[in-house]
């Protein structure tokens, strides 16, 4: 009888743990156990929007954060930032897990980033989201995600919001597989995005060289390379991601592409001040500070062109080295 009770208790414990694990992974979406401490009163609003995607053959979702004063400044145009989520994420991940509006609030307040239109696309393919696989940020058998984000959504954003049209005012970045996706899509659509960034990303994909920025970035013409501005970071505890990022940084240097690389404490994880979404919340500020520096510089050059009536953009792009 005593053995039977012990077995029942053990079985019940295993069932509870398994149920809790299932809820944590599949229902809750692996939330950070100690989420970032953030500013709640940001004055910014995160909202979900949809668009019809011919590439995916379905209605797609994206998150939208308009800059402060957008409604009051009816003629002003703004830079655009696309943020891609990683594995087991969706269009809400950057807000729900990394509190992107809090990061933006602090950067706007310190003038490190010009007020921007921030877009967080749903990057999942037709398989949906799962802890067992990463999103496929390319045009493949599970959907043309690359076209949906890099081309279709760009046109949707341009048609719906007051954007600056030039690619030097458009940035794309992401975390983990979203970092890979930002380069896999962004480099193919360099005419839309000139600023790219990755946090804890990788640059060689299992689908082959066609979707591995480490490989195909070498095929870009010199004039395209001169336009690109790249920010990279990875956690010291993420050995594979850190190595991949360092190798890509070295490749960029070899190709003469302006870039900035940082190795920070921490990395992937679900608990700890430098783990998981705490890491990505903290270092999103670093990435967007770099983005802001590039956009502010481009704005100065644009103003110079308008005053002088000549085009100095290409000359400056050739000389710039940040």
C-alpha positions as a Markdown table, in Angstrom:
| # | Residue | x | y | z |
|---|---|---|---|---|
| 1 | Unk | 0.0 | 0.0 | 0.0 |
| 2 | Unk | 2.8 | 2.4 | 0.9 |
| 3 | Unk | 4.6 | 1.7 | -2.4 |
| 4 | Unk | 1.3 | 2.3 | -4.3 |
| 5 | Unk | 1.0 | 5.7 | -2.6 |
| 6 | Unk | 4.6 | 6.6 | -3.6 |
| 7 | Unk | 4.0 | 5.6 | -7.2 |
| 8 | Unk | 0.8 | 7.6 | -7.3 |
| 9 | Unk | 2.6 | 10.7 | -5.9 |
| 10 | Unk | 5.4 | 10.3 | -8.4 |
| 11 | Unk | 3.0 | 9.9 | -11.3 |
| 12 | Unk | 1.1 | 12.9 | -10.2 |
| 13 | Unk | 4.2 | 15.0 | -9.8 |
| 14 | Unk | 5.4 | 14.0 | -13.3 |
| 15 | Unk | 2.0 | 14.9 | -14.8 |
| 16 | Unk | 2.0 | 18.3 | -13.1 |
| 17 | Unk | 5.6 | 19.0 | -14.2 |
| 18 | Unk | 4.8 | 17.9 | -17.8 |
| 19 | Unk | 1.7 | 19.9 | -17.9 |
| 20 | Unk | 3.5 | 23.0 | -16.5 |
| 21 | Unk | 6.3 | 22.5 | -19.0 |
| 22 | Unk | 3.7 | 22.2 | -21.9 |
| 23 | Unk | 2.0 | 25.4 | -20.7 |
| 24 | Unk | 5.3 | 27.3 | -20.4 |
| 25 | Unk | 6.6 | 26.3 | -23.8 |
| 26 | Unk | 3.5 | 25.9 | -26.0 |
| 27 | Unk | 1.0 | 28.2 | -24.4 |
| 28 | Unk | 2.9 | 31.0 | -22.7 |
| 29 | Unk | 5.6 | 31.1 | -25.4 |
| 30 | Unk | 8.6 | 30.7 | -23.1 |
| 31 | Unk | 8.3 | 34.0 | -21.2 |
| 32 | Unk | 11.3 | 35.5 | -19.4 |
| 33 | Unk | 11.2 | 34.4 | -15.8 |
| 34 | Unk | 12.6 | 37.8 | -14.7 |
| 35 | Unk | 11.3 | 40.2 | -17.4 |
| 36 | Unk | 13.0 | 43.5 | -18.1 |
| 37 | Unk | 12.3 | 46.4 | -15.6 |
| 38 | Unk | 10.9 | 49.0 | -17.9 |
| 39 | Unk | 9.3 | 52.5 | -18.2 |
| 40 | Unk | 5.6 | 51.9 | -18.5 |
| 41 | Unk | 4.5 | 55.5 | -19.1 |
| 42 | Unk | 6.1 | 55.9 | -22.5 |
| 43 | Unk | 3.5 | 57.8 | -24.3 |
| 44 | Unk | 3.9 | 55.3 | -27.2 |
| 45 | Unk | 1.3 | 52.8 | -28.4 |
| 46 | Unk | 1.9 | 49.4 | -29.7 |
| 47 | Unk | -0.9 | 48.1 | -32.0 |
| 48 | Unk | -1.3 | 45.1 | -34.3 |
| 49 | Unk | -2.2 | 45.7 | -38.0 |
| 50 | Unk | -2.8 | 43.4 | -41.0 |
| 51 | Unk | -2.1 | 43.4 | -44.7 |
| 52 | Unk | -3.0 | 41.1 | -47.6 |
| 53 | Unk | 0.1 | 39.3 | -48.8 |
| 54 | Unk | 0.0 | 37.9 | -52.3 |
| 55 | Unk | 3.4 | 36.3 | -51.7 |
| 56 | Unk | 2.1 | 34.3 | -48.7 |
| 57 | Unk | -1.5 | 33.9 | -50.0 |
| 58 | Unk | -2.9 | 35.1 | -46.7 |
| 59 | Unk | -3.6 | 38.0 | -44.4 |
| 60 | Unk | -0.4 | 38.8 | -42.4 |
| 61 | Unk | 0.1 | 40.7 | -39.2 |
| 62 | Unk | 2.6 | 43.3 | -38.1 |
| 63 | Unk | 3.1 | 45.5 | -35.0 |
| 64 | Unk | 3.2 | 49.2 | -35.3 |
| 65 | Unk | 4.6 | 51.9 | -33.1 |
| 66 | Unk | 4.2 | 55.5 | -34.5 |
| 67 | Unk | 6.6 | 58.2 | -33.3 |
| 68 | Unk | 5.6 | 60.8 | -30.7 |
| 69 | Unk | 3.8 | 63.7 | -32.3 |
| 70 | Unk | 3.0 | 61.8 | -35.5 |
| 71 | Unk | -0.7 | 62.9 | -35.6 |
| 72 | Unk | 0.2 | 66.5 | -34.8 |
| 73 | Unk | 2.8 | 66.9 | -37.5 |
| 74 | Unk | 0.7 | 66.1 | -40.5 |
| 75 | Unk | 3.4 | 66.9 | -43.1 |
| 76 | Unk | 6.5 | 65.4 | -41.4 |
| 77 | Unk | 8.0 | 62.2 | -42.8 |
| 78 | Unk | 9.9 | 59.7 | -40.6 |
| 79 | Unk | 12.5 | 57.0 | -40.8 |
| 80 | Unk | 11.4 | 53.3 | -40.6 |
| 81 | Unk | 12.8 | 50.4 | -38.5 |
| 82 | Unk | 11.8 | 46.8 | -39.0 |
| 83 | Unk | 12.3 | 44.5 | -36.0 |
| 84 | Unk | 12.2 | 40.7 | -36.7 |
| 85 | Unk | 11.5 | 38.2 | -33.9 |
| 86 | Unk | 13.4 | 35.0 | -33.3 |
| 87 | Unk | 12.2 | 31.4 | -32.9 |
| 88 | Unk | 8.8 | 30.8 | -31.2 |
| 89 | Unk | 7.9 | 34.5 | -31.6 |
| 90 | Unk | 5.4 | 36.6 | -33.4 |
| 91 | Unk | 4.5 | 40.2 | -34.3 |
| 92 | Unk | 4.0 | 41.0 | -30.6 |
| 93 | Unk | 7.2 | 39.5 | -29.2 |
| 94 | Unk | 9.4 | 42.6 | -29.2 |
| 95 | Unk | 6.8 | 44.5 | -27.2 |
| 96 | Unk | 5.5 | 41.8 | -24.9 |
| 97 | Unk | 8.9 | 40.3 | -24.1 |
| 98 | Unk | 11.4 | 43.1 | -24.7 |
| 99 | Unk | 9.3 | 46.2 | -24.1 |
| 100 | Unk | 10.5 | 47.9 | -27.2 |
| 101 | Unk | 8.3 | 51.0 | -26.5 |
| 102 | Unk | 10.3 | 51.5 | -23.3 |
| 103 | Unk | 13.6 | 51.4 | -25.2 |
| 104 | Unk | 12.3 | 53.8 | -27.8 |
| 105 | Unk | 11.0 | 56.2 | -25.1 |
| 106 | Unk | 14.5 | 56.4 | -23.6 |
| 107 | Unk | 16.3 | 56.8 | -26.9 |
| 108 | Unk | 13.9 | 59.6 | -28.1 |
| 109 | Unk | 14.3 | 61.4 | -24.8 |
| 110 | Unk | 18.1 | 61.3 | -25.0 |
| 111 | Unk | 18.0 | 62.2 | -28.8 |
| 112 | Unk | 20.0 | 59.1 | -29.6 |
| 113 | Unk | 17.4 | 58.0 | -32.2 |
| 114 | Unk | 15.2 | 60.2 | -34.4 |
| 115 | Unk | 11.5 | 59.6 | -34.0 |
| 116 | Unk | 10.8 | 56.7 | -36.2 |
| 117 | Unk | 8.0 | 54.4 | -37.5 |
| 118 | Unk | 8.7 | 51.0 | -36.0 |
| 119 | Unk | 7.3 | 47.8 | -37.6 |
| 120 | Unk | 7.5 | 44.3 | -36.0 |
| 121 | Unk | 6.4 | 41.8 | -38.7 |
| 122 | Unk | 5.1 | 38.3 | -38.1 |
| 123 | Unk | 8.0 | 36.3 | -39.6 |
| 124 | Unk | 6.5 | 32.9 | -39.2 |
| 125 | Unk | 6.0 | 30.8 | -42.4 |
| 126 | Unk | 3.1 | 28.5 | -43.2 |
| 127 | Unk | 4.3 | 26.0 | -40.6 |
| 128 | Unk | 3.3 | 28.5 | -37.9 |
| 129 | Unk | 5.3 | 29.1 | -34.7 |
| 130 | Unk | 6.9 | 26.3 | -32.7 |
| 131 | Unk | 9.7 | 25.8 | -30.2 |
| 132 | Unk | 11.0 | 23.0 | -32.5 |
| 133 | Unk | 12.0 | 25.2 | -35.4 |
| 134 | Unk | 13.0 | 28.8 | -36.3 |
| 135 | Unk | 11.1 | 31.0 | -38.8 |
| 136 | Unk | 12.2 | 30.6 | -42.4 |
| 137 | Unk | 13.1 | 34.1 | -43.4 |
| 138 | Unk | 13.3 | 33.4 | -47.1 |
| 139 | Unk | 11.2 | 32.4 | -50.1 |
| 140 | Unk | 11.0 | 28.6 | -49.8 |
| 141 | Unk | 8.5 | 25.7 | -49.8 |
| 142 | Unk | 6.8 | 27.0 | -46.7 |
| 143 | Unk | 6.1 | 30.4 | -48.1 |
| 144 | Unk | 7.7 | 33.5 | -49.6 |
| 145 | Unk | 8.4 | 35.2 | -46.3 |
| 146 | Unk | 11.3 | 37.1 | -47.7 |
| 147 | Unk | 9.2 | 38.8 | -50.3 |
| 148 | Unk | 6.3 | 39.4 | -47.9 |
| 149 | Unk | 8.5 | 41.3 | -45.5 |
| 150 | Unk | 11.3 | 42.8 | -47.7 |
| 151 | Unk | 9.0 | 44.0 | -50.6 |
| 152 | Unk | 5.3 | 43.8 | -49.9 |
| 153 | Unk | 5.3 | 45.1 | -46.3 |
| 154 | Unk | 7.6 | 47.9 | -47.3 |
| 155 | Unk | 5.1 | 49.1 | -49.9 |
| 156 | Unk | 2.3 | 48.7 | -47.4 |
| 157 | Unk | 4.2 | 50.9 | -44.9 |
| 158 | Unk | 5.0 | 53.5 | -47.5 |
| 159 | Unk | 1.3 | 53.7 | -48.6 |
| 160 | Unk | -0.1 | 53.9 | -45.1 |
| 161 | Unk | 2.3 | 56.1 | -43.2 |
| 162 | Unk | 4.4 | 59.1 | -43.8 |
| 163 | Unk | 7.8 | 57.6 | -44.4 |
| 164 | Unk | 11.1 | 59.0 | -45.7 |
| 165 | Unk | 11.5 | 57.1 | -49.0 |
| 166 | Unk | 15.3 | 56.8 | -49.2 |
| 167 | Unk | 16.9 | 53.5 | -48.1 |
| 168 | Unk | 19.4 | 55.2 | -45.8 |
| 169 | Unk | 16.5 | 56.0 | -43.6 |
| 170 | Unk | 15.3 | 52.4 | -43.5 |
| 171 | Unk | 16.7 | 49.9 | -41.0 |
| 172 | Unk | 16.1 | 46.2 | -40.4 |
| 173 | Unk | 17.3 | 44.1 | -37.5 |
| 174 | Unk | 16.4 | 41.3 | -35.2 |
| 175 | Unk | 17.4 | 38.9 | -32.5 |
| 176 | Unk | 18.6 | 35.3 | -32.8 |
| 177 | Unk | 17.1 | 33.8 | -36.0 |
| 178 | Unk | 15.5 | 37.3 | -36.5 |
| 179 | Unk | 19.1 | 38.6 | -36.8 |
| 180 | Unk | 19.8 | 36.1 | -39.5 |
| 181 | Unk | 16.5 | 37.0 | -41.2 |
| 182 | Unk | 17.2 | 40.7 | -41.1 |
| 183 | Unk | 20.4 | 40.1 | -43.2 |
| 184 | Unk | 18.9 | 37.4 | -45.4 |
| 185 | Unk | 16.1 | 39.7 | -46.3 |
| 186 | Unk | 17.7 | 43.0 | -46.0 |
| 187 | Unk | 20.7 | 42.3 | -48.2 |
| 188 | Unk | 18.4 | 41.0 | -51.0 |
| 189 | Unk | 16.4 | 44.2 | -50.7 |
| 190 | Unk | 19.2 | 46.7 | -50.2 |
| 191 | Unk | 17.3 | 49.1 | -52.4 |
| 192 | Unk | 14.8 | 49.3 | -49.5 |
| 193 | Unk | 17.1 | 48.9 | -46.4 |
| 194 | Unk | 20.7 | 50.3 | -46.0 |
| 195 | Unk | 21.0 | 49.8 | -42.3 |
| 196 | Unk | 21.0 | 46.3 | -40.9 |
| 197 | Unk | 21.6 | 44.9 | -37.4 |
| 198 | Unk | 21.7 | 41.6 | -35.6 |
| 199 | Unk | 21.7 | 40.7 | -31.9 |
| 200 | Unk | 22.7 | 37.1 | -31.1 |
| 201 | Unk | 22.2 | 36.1 | -34.7 |
| 202 | Unk | 23.8 | 33.7 | -37.2 |
| 203 | Unk | 24.8 | 34.1 | -40.8 |
| 204 | Unk | 24.9 | 30.6 | -42.3 |
| 205 | Unk | 21.6 | 28.8 | -42.7 |
| 206 | Unk | 21.0 | 25.0 | -43.0 |
| 207 | Unk | 19.1 | 25.6 | -46.2 |
| 208 | Unk | 22.3 | 26.4 | -47.9 |
| 209 | Unk | 24.5 | 29.2 | -49.3 |
| 210 | Unk | 21.5 | 30.8 | -51.0 |
| 211 | Unk | 20.2 | 31.8 | -47.6 |
| 212 | Unk | 23.5 | 32.4 | -45.9 |
| 213 | Unk | 24.6 | 36.1 | -45.7 |
| 214 | Unk | 28.1 | 35.0 | -44.9 |
| 215 | Unk | 28.3 | 33.6 | -48.5 |
| 216 | Unk | 26.1 | 35.7 | -50.7 |
| 217 | Unk | 27.1 | 39.1 | -49.3 |
| 218 | Unk | 30.3 | 38.7 | -51.4 |
| 219 | Unk | 28.2 | 38.9 | -54.5 |
| 220 | Unk | 27.0 | 42.4 | -53.9 |
| 221 | Unk | 28.5 | 45.1 | -56.2 |
| 222 | Unk | 31.0 | 47.5 | -54.6 |
| 223 | Unk | 28.5 | 50.4 | -54.9 |
| 224 | Unk | 26.0 | 48.5 | -52.8 |
| 225 | Unk | 28.6 | 47.6 | -50.2 |
| 226 | Unk | 29.5 | 51.3 | -49.8 |
| 227 | Unk | 25.9 | 52.1 | -48.9 |
| 228 | Unk | 25.5 | 49.5 | -46.2 |
| 229 | Unk | 25.8 | 50.2 | -42.5 |
| 230 | Unk | 25.9 | 47.2 | -40.1 |
| 231 | Unk | 25.7 | 46.7 | -36.4 |
| 232 | Unk | 26.4 | 43.3 | -34.7 |
| 233 | Unk | 26.4 | 42.0 | -31.2 |
| 234 | Unk | 26.5 | 38.6 | -29.5 |
| 235 | Unk | 26.7 | 37.3 | -25.9 |
| 236 | Unk | 29.9 | 35.8 | -24.6 |
| 237 | Unk | 27.9 | 32.8 | -23.2 |
| 238 | Unk | 26.5 | 32.1 | -26.7 |
| 239 | Unk | 29.6 | 30.5 | -28.1 |
| 240 | Unk | 28.2 | 29.5 | -31.5 |
| 241 | Unk | 26.4 | 32.8 | -32.0 |
| 242 | Unk | 29.4 | 34.7 | -30.9 |
| 243 | Unk | 31.7 | 32.8 | -33.3 |
| 244 | Unk | 29.3 | 33.2 | -36.2 |
| 245 | Unk | 29.0 | 37.0 | -35.5 |
| 246 | Unk | 32.7 | 37.4 | -35.2 |
| 247 | Unk | 33.3 | 35.6 | -38.5 |
| 248 | Unk | 30.7 | 37.8 | -40.3 |
| 249 | Unk | 32.2 | 40.9 | -38.8 |
| 250 | Unk | 35.6 | 39.8 | -40.2 |
| 251 | Unk | 34.0 | 39.1 | -43.6 |
| 252 | Unk | 32.4 | 42.6 | -43.6 |
| 253 | Unk | 35.9 | 44.1 | -42.9 |
| 254 | Unk | 37.4 | 42.2 | -45.8 |
| 255 | Unk | 34.7 | 43.5 | -48.1 |
| 256 | Unk | 35.1 | 47.1 | -46.9 |
| 257 | Unk | 31.5 | 47.3 | -45.5 |
| 258 | Unk | 31.2 | 49.8 | -42.6 |
| 259 | Unk | 30.2 | 47.9 | -39.4 |
| 260 | Unk | 30.3 | 47.9 | -35.6 |
| 261 | Unk | 30.7 | 44.7 | -33.5 |
| 262 | Unk | 30.3 | 44.1 | -29.8 |
| 263 | Unk | 30.6 | 41.1 | -27.5 |
| 264 | Unk | 28.5 | 41.6 | -24.3 |
| 265 | Unk | 28.0 | 39.5 | -21.2 |
| 266 | Unk | 25.3 | 36.9 | -21.3 |
| 267 | Unk | 23.3 | 35.5 | -24.2 |
| 268 | Unk | 20.3 | 33.3 | -24.8 |
| 269 | Unk | 18.4 | 32.1 | -21.7 |
| 270 | Unk | 15.2 | 32.5 | -19.7 |
| 271 | Unk | 16.5 | 34.0 | -16.4 |
| 272 | Unk | 19.2 | 36.4 | -15.5 |
| 273 | Unk | 20.0 | 40.1 | -16.0 |
| 274 | Unk | 22.0 | 39.4 | -19.1 |
| 275 | Unk | 20.0 | 36.5 | -20.4 |
| 276 | Unk | 17.3 | 36.2 | -23.1 |
| 277 | Unk | 15.0 | 39.1 | -23.4 |
| 278 | Unk | 16.8 | 41.0 | -20.7 |
| 279 | Unk | 19.9 | 40.8 | -23.0 |
| 280 | Unk | 17.9 | 41.8 | -26.1 |
| 281 | Unk | 16.1 | 44.6 | -24.3 |
| 282 | Unk | 19.3 | 46.1 | -23.0 |
| 283 | Unk | 21.3 | 45.8 | -26.2 |
| 284 | Unk | 18.4 | 46.8 | -28.5 |
| 285 | Unk | 19.3 | 50.3 | -27.1 |
| 286 | Unk | 22.8 | 49.9 | -28.4 |
| 287 | Unk | 21.7 | 48.7 | -31.8 |
| 288 | Unk | 19.2 | 51.5 | -32.2 |
| 289 | Unk | 21.7 | 54.1 | -31.0 |
| 290 | Unk | 23.9 | 53.0 | -33.9 |
| 291 | Unk | 20.9 | 53.2 | -36.2 |
| 292 | Unk | 20.1 | 56.7 | -34.9 |
| 293 | Unk | 23.7 | 57.8 | -35.6 |
| 294 | Unk | 23.5 | 56.6 | -39.2 |
| 295 | Unk | 20.1 | 58.2 | -39.8 |
| 296 | Unk | 21.0 | 61.5 | -38.2 |
| 297 | Unk | 24.1 | 61.7 | -40.4 |
| 298 | Unk | 22.1 | 60.9 | -43.5 |
| 299 | Unk | 19.6 | 63.6 | -42.5 |
| 300 | Unk | 22.5 | 66.2 | -42.3 |
| 301 | Unk | 23.7 | 65.2 | -45.7 |
| 302 | Unk | 20.2 | 65.4 | -47.1 |
| 303 | Unk | 19.8 | 68.9 | -45.7 |
| 304 | Unk | 23.1 | 69.9 | -47.2 |
| 305 | Unk | 22.0 | 68.7 | -50.6 |
| 306 | Unk | 18.8 | 70.7 | -50.4 |
| 307 | Unk | 20.6 | 73.8 | -49.4 |
| 308 | Unk | 23.4 | 73.5 | -52.0 |
| 309 | Unk | 21.2 | 72.1 | -54.8 |
| 310 | Unk | 23.8 | 69.4 | -55.5 |
| 311 | Unk | 24.1 | 65.8 | -54.6 |
| 312 | Unk | 26.9 | 65.0 | -52.1 |
| 313 | Unk | 25.3 | 61.8 | -50.9 |
| 314 | Unk | 27.4 | 59.4 | -52.9 |
| 315 | Unk | 30.7 | 61.2 | -52.1 |
| 316 | Unk | 29.9 | 61.1 | -48.4 |
| 317 | Unk | 28.9 | 57.4 | -48.6 |
| 318 | Unk | 32.2 | 56.6 | -50.2 |
| 319 | Unk | 34.1 | 58.5 | -47.4 |
| 320 | Unk | 32.1 | 57.5 | -44.4 |
| 321 | Unk | 33.5 | 55.0 | -42.0 |
| 322 | Unk | 31.8 | 54.4 | -38.7 |
